[in-house]
Amino acid sequence: MKKESMDSVLKEVLKRVEPPEQEMKSMKSYLDQFIQRFEKRCAQRKIRAEIFIGGSFAKKTVIKKNSYDIDIFLRFDPEYLKEKRDISELAREILDLNQEKYMDVKGSRNYFRIKVDETFSLEIIPVIKVKNPQESENITDLSYSHVKYINKKIKDQKMLDEIKIAKAFCYSCNAYGAESYIKGFSGYALELLIYHYKSFRNFIKAVAKTKDKEKLVIDIERFYKNKSEVMMNLNTAKLQAPIILIDPTYKQRNVCAALSEETFKQFRYSCNQFLKNPSIKWFEEQTLDLEKIKKNALTKKQEFCIILLETDRQEGDIAGTKLLKFYEHMYFEIDKYFQIKGRGFGYDGMHKSQAWFVVKSRKEIEQIGPRVKDKENVKAFKKRHKKVIVKKGRLVAKDKINFTIQQFFENWKEKNSGKIREMDITGLRIL
């Protein structure tokens, strides 16, 4: 097969990711009407607020999708905070008057979602109007500064195209989104990264060169003298991510704080593979062939299982995070008795997820027991375990693993029904 050139691949990608002109016109028309209604209702109710469009739509970096989410920020007068008024409730009041069909979404500050039709939805996000980012009460209050910064710095169409390519690549690699169940790149992070590296190609080359545990430190506005000063001044929690990207609108913030090591490693692998062999397939949705994984596992005398999970928590970040947390908990439980050779997690965006594991029995495990002098517990420990030895004054049992992953799971499920409920899991079964 003839190897494709990167230039030809990226040129084709750009054609594919450009949203249809008619869809963009339709959304803009609805937004214009929405803004007019909003402004009228604010005036009628004497609510001091203004509206601005945020996200990719405002920054001209939208890429083609089956369904679009458009961020609309309601900027309320900061006096409302002094008056201890709930701006989410003020926003609800305006939406009620507009007679929109909306749903509440819980977040760091509650916001609202309006499903206009099957092609797009509006995310209505109340924020406080701040002059200085340091005055922000909530991360969403910074959104206006982010839009303003990107629109000021990126006006060249070529740069906007590079951002669209980067977003499409991250989507296909499951690395797009700062939500807790994805732990990837936000749109704002990618816009800044492409602005810094000048192109998608330069960005993925920089990522591909990184080593494990190495951190990319990027300070576009040069708020800090060097990398050491960045590491000394930022909060420890904001330094855990593999990329430290100082927010050019607020120097105490790492824009890539949500990015996990696991997501970054998978993304880095995709970058390396694409650089070695540029192909349009890297911009297409990657689907796992679970049947192939299963056959490969059986060939190696390993076990394969699929776990179906369900929660009744709010769809989106909350449900996704609950399901991911349970999946990670199951990983540690399974790891006690089986070597985990492969695993994966997928969330449907609503209330369900599917996880899979490829495992191999550990055959035998050690269980640390009580000290030899603890006569009562020694007796109980010996009753539970057949093979017991003494190590450094403690009893140690060597238990044989004589059960399959299916048997382990069913037994664990029966014993931990309370924990399953506590973790907000309402449906759980193994295939």
C-alpha positions as CSV (number, residue, x, y, z in Angstrom):
1,M,0.0,0.0,0.0
2,K,1.3,3.4,-1.0
3,K,2.3,5.5,2.0
4,E,0.3,8.8,2.2
5,S,2.1,12.1,2.6
6,M,1.2,14.0,5.8
7,D,0.3,17.1,3.7
8,S,-2.3,15.2,1.6
9,V,-3.8,13.6,4.7
10,L,-4.2,16.9,6.6
11,K,-5.6,18.5,3.5
12,E,-8.3,15.8,3.3
13,V,-8.9,16.0,7.1
14,L,-9.7,19.7,6.8
15,K,-12.3,19.0,4.1
16,R,-13.9,16.4,6.3
17,V,-14.0,18.4,9.5
18,E,-15.5,21.6,8.1
19,P,-19.1,21.9,9.3
20,P,-21.7,22.3,6.5
21,E,-22.4,25.9,5.8
22,Q,-26.2,25.4,6.1
23,E,-25.9,23.9,9.6
24,M,-23.8,26.9,10.8
25,K,-26.3,29.4,9.3
26,S,-29.2,27.6,11.0
27,M,-27.5,27.6,14.4
28,K,-26.5,31.3,14.0
29,S,-30.1,32.2,13.1
30,Y,-31.5,30.4,16.2
31,L,-28.8,32.1,18.4
32,D,-29.7,35.5,17.1
33,Q,-33.3,34.9,18.1
34,F,-32.4,33.5,21.4
35,I,-30.2,36.5,22.3
36,Q,-33.0,38.9,21.3
37,R,-35.5,37.1,23.6
38,F,-32.9,37.0,26.4
39,E,-32.2,40.7,26.2
40,K,-35.9,41.6,26.1
41,R,-36.7,39.4,29.2
42,C,-33.7,40.8,31.1
43,A,-35.0,44.3,30.5
44,Q,-38.5,43.4,31.5
45,R,-37.3,41.8,34.8
46,K,-34.6,44.4,35.4
47,I,-32.0,41.7,35.7
48,R,-28.5,43.1,35.2
49,A,-26.9,40.6,32.8
50,E,-25.4,40.3,29.4
51,I,-24.9,37.4,27.1
52,F,-22.0,36.1,25.1
53,I,-21.3,33.1,23.0
54,G,-18.4,31.0,24.1
55,G,-16.5,27.8,23.2
56,S,-15.6,26.7,19.7
57,F,-18.5,28.6,18.1
58,A,-17.2,32.0,19.3
59,K,-13.6,31.2,18.4
60,K,-14.4,29.8,14.9
61,T,-12.8,26.4,15.7
62,V,-16.0,24.3,15.4
63,I,-15.5,20.9,13.7
64,K,-18.1,18.8,12.0
65,K,-20.1,16.5,14.4
66,N,-23.4,14.7,14.5
67,S,-24.6,17.0,17.2
68,Y,-23.2,20.4,18.4
69,D,-23.2,21.9,21.9
70,I,-23.0,25.7,21.9
71,D,-21.9,27.4,25.1
72,I,-23.9,30.5,26.0
73,F,-22.7,32.4,29.0
74,L,-25.0,34.7,31.0
75,R,-22.7,37.3,32.6
76,F,-24.3,38.7,35.7
77,D,-23.4,41.9,37.5
78,P,-21.0,41.1,40.4
79,E,-23.3,43.1,42.8
80,Y,-25.5,40.0,42.8
81,L,-22.8,38.2,44.8
82,K,-22.7,40.9,47.4
83,E,-26.5,40.7,47.6
84,K,-26.1,36.9,48.0
85,R,-28.4,36.2,45.0
86,D,-28.1,32.8,43.3
87,I,-27.3,33.5,39.7
88,S,-28.3,30.0,38.6
89,E,-31.8,30.8,39.9
90,L,-31.8,34.2,38.1
91,A,-30.9,32.3,34.9
92,R,-33.7,29.9,35.5
93,E,-36.1,32.8,35.9
94,I,-35.1,34.2,32.5
95,L,-35.4,30.7,30.9
96,D,-38.9,30.2,32.4
97,L,-40.0,33.4,30.9
98,N,-38.6,32.4,27.5
99,Q,-40.7,29.2,27.9
100,E,-37.7,27.1,26.7
101,K,-37.6,23.3,27.3
102,Y,-34.5,23.0,29.4
103,M,-33.0,20.6,31.9
104,D,-30.9,21.3,35.0
105,V,-27.3,20.2,34.9
106,K,-25.3,20.0,38.1
107,G,-21.8,21.3,38.0
108,S,-19.3,23.6,39.9
109,R,-22.2,26.0,39.4
110,N,-25.6,24.7,38.2
111,Y,-26.3,25.4,34.5
112,F,-29.0,24.5,32.0
113,R,-29.2,22.5,28.7
114,I,-31.7,23.3,25.9
115,K,-32.1,20.7,23.2
116,V,-33.0,22.7,20.2
117,D,-33.3,19.7,17.8
118,E,-31.4,16.5,17.0
119,T,-28.5,18.5,15.5
120,F,-27.6,20.9,18.3
121,S,-28.1,21.9,22.0
122,L,-27.4,25.0,24.0
123,E,-25.5,25.0,27.3
124,I,-26.7,28.0,29.3
125,I,-24.0,28.8,31.8
126,P,-24.5,31.6,34.4
127,V,-21.2,33.4,35.3
128,I,-20.2,36.5,37.2
129,K,-18.9,39.4,35.1
130,V,-15.3,40.0,36.3
131,K,-12.8,42.5,35.1
132,N,-9.8,40.6,36.5
133,P,-9.6,36.8,36.4
134,Q,-8.4,36.8,40.0
135,E,-11.8,38.1,41.0
136,S,-13.5,34.9,39.6
137,E,-15.6,32.9,42.0
138,N,-15.8,29.9,39.7
139,I,-13.8,28.5,36.8
140,T,-16.6,29.3,34.4
141,D,-16.2,33.0,35.2
142,L,-12.9,32.8,33.2
143,S,-14.6,31.8,30.0
144,Y,-15.0,35.3,28.7
145,S,-11.3,36.0,29.1
146,H,-10.5,32.8,27.3
147,V,-12.6,33.7,24.2
148,K,-11.3,37.2,24.2
149,Y,-7.6,36.0,24.4
150,I,-8.0,33.4,21.6
151,N,-9.9,35.9,19.3
152,K,-7.2,38.5,19.9
153,K,-4.2,36.1,19.3
154,I,-5.6,33.9,16.5
155,K,-7.0,35.6,13.5
156,D,-5.1,33.8,10.7
157,Q,-7.3,31.2,9.0
158,K,-4.4,28.8,8.6
159,M,-4.0,28.7,12.4
160,L,-7.7,28.1,12.9
161,D,-7.5,25.2,10.5
162,E,-4.6,23.7,12.4
163,I,-6.7,23.9,15.6
164,K,-9.6,22.1,13.8
165,I,-7.2,19.3,12.7
166,A,-5.9,19.0,16.3
167,K,-9.4,18.7,17.7
168,A,-10.3,16.1,15.1
169,F,-7.2,14.0,16.0
170,C,-7.9,14.2,19.7
171,Y,-11.6,13.2,19.2
172,S,-10.5,10.1,17.2
173,C,-7.9,9.2,20.0
174,N,-10.5,9.6,22.8
175,A,-8.4,12.4,24.2
176,Y,-10.8,15.3,23.7
177,G,-12.6,16.6,26.7
178,A,-11.6,17.7,30.2
179,E,-14.5,15.8,31.8
180,S,-13.5,13.5,34.6
181,Y,-14.4,10.3,32.7
182,I,-12.1,11.4,29.8
183,K,-9.3,13.3,31.4
184,G,-8.2,14.7,28.2
185,F,-7.6,18.1,26.4
186,S,-10.2,20.9,26.6
187,G,-10.9,22.9,23.5
188,Y,-9.2,25.9,25.1
189,A,-6.1,23.8,25.9
190,L,-5.8,22.7,22.2
191,E,-6.2,26.2,20.9
192,L,-3.4,27.4,23.2
193,L,-1.2,24.5,22.3
194,I,-1.5,25.0,18.6
195,Y,-1.0,28.8,19.0
196,H,2.2,27.9,21.0
197,Y,3.6,25.3,18.6
198,K,2.3,27.1,15.4
199,S,1.0,23.9,13.8
200,F,-0.6,20.5,14.5
201,R,2.5,18.8,13.2
202,N,4.8,20.7,15.5
203,F,2.5,19.9,18.5
204,I,2.4,16.1,17.9
205,K,6.1,16.0,17.3
206,A,6.7,17.7,20.7
207,V,4.4,15.2,22.4
208,A,6.0,12.2,20.6
209,K,9.4,13.2,21.9
210,T,8.4,13.2,25.6
211,K,9.5,10.4,27.9
212,D,7.6,8.8,30.8
213,K,7.3,11.1,33.8
214,E,8.7,14.0,31.8
215,K,6.5,17.2,32.0
216,L,6.0,19.6,29.1
217,V,6.0,23.1,30.7
218,I,4.5,25.9,28.6
219,D,4.2,29.5,29.7
220,I,3.0,31.5,26.6
221,E,3.0,34.9,28.3
222,R,6.2,34.2,30.3
223,F,4.7,34.9,33.6
224,Y,7.5,32.9,35.2
225,K,11.3,33.1,34.7
226,N,11.8,29.4,34.1
227,K,10.4,25.9,34.7
228,S,11.6,25.8,38.3
229,E,9.7,28.9,39.2
230,V,6.5,27.4,37.6
231,M,6.9,24.3,39.7
232,M,7.5,26.3,42.8
233,N,4.5,28.7,42.4
234,L,1.7,26.5,41.2
235,N,-0.5,24.5,43.6
236,T,0.7,20.9,43.9
237,A,-2.6,19.6,42.6
238,K,-2.1,21.5,39.4
239,L,1.3,20.0,38.8
240,Q,0.2,16.4,38.5
241,A,-0.6,16.5,34.8
242,P,2.0,15.6,32.2
243,I,1.5,19.0,30.6
244,I,1.7,22.2,32.6
245,L,0.1,24.9,30.4
246,I,0.0,28.2,32.2
247,D,-3.3,30.0,31.5
248,P,-2.3,33.2,29.7
249,T,-5.3,34.9,31.3
250,Y,-4.6,33.7,34.9
251,K,-1.1,32.6,35.8
252,Q,-2.1,30.4,38.8
253,R,-4.0,28.0,36.6
254,N,-2.8,25.0,34.6
255,V,-5.1,24.7,31.6
256,C,-4.2,21.0,31.2
257,A,-4.7,20.1,34.9
258,A,-7.4,17.5,33.9
259,L,-5.1,15.6,31.6
260,S,-4.2,12.2,33.1
261,E,-1.0,10.2,32.5
262,E,-3.1,7.3,31.0
263,T,-4.9,9.5,28.5
264,F,-1.6,11.3,27.6
265,K,0.3,8.0,27.0
266,Q,-2.4,6.8,24.7
267,F,-2.4,10.1,22.9
268,R,1.4,10.0,22.6
269,Y,1.3,6.6,21.1
270,S,-1.2,7.8,18.5
271,C,1.0,10.8,17.7
272,N,4.0,8.5,17.2
273,Q,2.1,6.1,15.0
274,F,0.7,8.9,12.9
275,L,4.1,10.5,12.4
276,K,5.5,7.1,11.3
277,N,2.6,6.4,8.9
278,P,0.3,9.3,8.2
279,S,-3.1,8.1,7.4
280,I,-6.7,9.4,7.4
281,K,-7.7,6.5,9.6
282,W,-6.1,8.3,12.6
283,F,-8.9,10.9,12.2
284,E,-11.7,8.4,12.1
285,E,-13.5,7.0,15.2
286,Q,-11.4,4.2,16.6
287,T,-13.5,1.2,17.5
288,L,-12.1,-1.8,19.3
289,D,-12.6,-5.3,17.9
290,L,-13.5,-7.0,21.1
291,E,-14.0,-10.4,19.3
292,K,-10.4,-10.1,18.1
293,I,-9.2,-9.3,21.6
294,K,-11.1,-12.2,23.0
295,K,-9.7,-14.7,20.4
296,N,-6.2,-13.4,21.0
297,A,-6.6,-13.8,24.8
298,L,-7.9,-17.4,24.4
299,T,-4.9,-18.2,22.1
300,K,-2.6,-17.1,24.9
301,K,-4.6,-19.1,27.5
302,Q,-5.9,-15.9,29.1
303,E,-9.5,-15.1,30.2
304,F,-11.6,-12.3,28.7
305,C,-14.7,-10.7,30.1
306,I,-17.0,-7.7,29.5
307,I,-18.6,-5.9,32.4
308,L,-21.8,-3.8,31.8
309,L,-22.4,-1.0,34.2
310,E,-25.3,1.4,34.8
311,T,-26.0,4.3,37.0
312,D,-29.0,6.5,37.7
313,R,-26.9,9.7,38.3
314,Q,-27.2,12.7,36.0
315,E,-26.0,12.0,32.5
316,G,-22.7,13.5,31.4
317,D,-19.8,14.3,33.7
318,I,-21.5,13.0,36.9
319,A,-22.7,9.7,35.5
320,G,-19.5,9.2,33.5
321,T,-17.3,9.9,36.6
322,K,-19.3,7.5,38.8
323,L,-19.0,4.7,36.2
324,L,-15.3,5.3,35.7
325,K,-14.6,5.3,39.4
326,F,-16.4,1.9,39.8
327,Y,-14.4,0.5,36.8
328,E,-11.2,1.6,38.4
329,H,-12.3,0.1,41.7
330,M,-13.0,-3.2,39.9
331,Y,-9.5,-3.0,38.4
332,F,-7.9,-3.0,41.9
333,E,-10.2,-5.8,43.1
334,I,-9.4,-8.0,40.1
335,D,-5.7,-7.3,40.3
336,K,-5.5,-9.0,43.7
337,Y,-6.2,-12.4,42.1
338,F,-5.4,-12.0,38.4
339,Q,-2.7,-10.5,36.3
340,I,-4.4,-7.8,34.1
341,K,-3.0,-8.1,30.5
342,G,-5.4,-5.7,29.0
343,R,-8.4,-3.5,29.8
344,G,-10.7,-0.7,28.5
345,F,-13.6,1.5,29.4
346,G,-16.3,3.2,27.3
347,Y,-19.1,5.5,28.4
348,D,-22.2,6.0,26.2
349,G,-22.7,9.6,27.4
350,M,-26.0,8.8,29.2
351,H,-26.2,6.2,32.0
352,K,-24.3,3.1,30.8
353,S,-20.8,2.0,30.2
354,Q,-18.9,-1.1,29.1
355,A,-15.6,-2.3,30.5
356,W,-13.5,-5.2,29.4
357,F,-10.6,-7.1,30.9
358,V,-8.1,-9.7,29.7
359,V,-6.6,-11.5,32.7
360,K,-4.5,-14.4,33.7
361,S,-4.8,-16.2,37.1
362,R,-2.0,-15.5,39.6
363,K,-2.4,-19.3,40.6
364,E,-1.4,-18.5,44.2
365,I,-1.5,-15.4,46.4
366,E,-0.2,-14.5,49.9
367,Q,-2.6,-13.3,52.6
368,I,-0.8,-11.5,55.5
369,G,-2.4,-12.6,58.8
370,P,-2.1,-11.7,62.5
371,R,1.0,-11.8,64.7
372,V,1.9,-15.1,66.2
373,K,1.2,-13.8,69.7
374,D,-2.4,-12.9,68.8
375,K,-3.8,-16.3,69.8
376,E,-7.5,-15.6,69.1
377,N,-7.0,-14.2,65.6
378,V,-4.3,-16.8,64.8
379,K,-6.9,-19.6,65.5
380,A,-9.5,-17.8,63.2
381,F,-6.9,-17.2,60.5
382,K,-5.8,-20.9,60.4
383,K,-9.5,-21.9,60.2
384,R,-10.0,-19.8,57.0
385,H,-6.7,-20.8,55.3
386,K,-5.4,-24.3,54.6
387,K,-1.7,-23.5,54.0
388,V,-0.1,-21.2,56.6
389,I,3.5,-20.3,57.3
390,V,5.2,-17.8,59.6
391,K,7.2,-14.9,58.3
392,K,8.8,-12.3,60.5
393,G,6.5,-13.1,63.4
394,R,3.3,-13.0,61.3
395,L,1.1,-15.8,59.9
396,V,1.1,-15.8,56.1
397,A,-1.4,-17.9,54.1
398,K,-0.7,-19.1,50.6
399,D,-4.1,-19.5,48.9
400,K,-4.6,-21.3,45.6
401,I,-6.6,-19.4,43.0
402,N,-9.0,-22.1,41.6
403,F,-11.7,-19.9,40.2
404,T,-12.3,-18.2,36.9
405,I,-12.8,-14.4,36.4
406,Q,-16.5,-15.1,35.9
407,Q,-16.7,-17.0,39.3
408,F,-14.7,-14.3,41.0
409,F,-16.9,-11.5,39.7
410,E,-20.2,-13.2,40.7
411,N,-18.9,-14.0,44.2
412,W,-17.6,-10.4,44.6
413,K,-20.9,-9.0,43.4
414,E,-22.8,-11.0,45.9
415,K,-20.6,-10.0,48.8
416,N,-20.4,-6.3,48.0
417,S,-24.0,-5.4,47.2
418,G,-23.9,-2.6,49.8
419,K,-20.7,-1.1,48.3
420,I,-22.2,-1.3,44.8
421,R,-25.2,0.8,45.9
422,E,-22.9,3.3,47.8
423,M,-21.0,3.9,44.5
424,D,-24.3,4.7,42.8
425,I,-24.2,1.6,40.5
426,T,-27.7,0.4,39.6
427,G,-26.9,-2.2,37.0
428,L,-24.0,-4.6,37.0
429,R,-23.4,-7.8,35.0
430,I,-20.6,-9.7,33.4
431,L,-20.6,-11.3,29.9
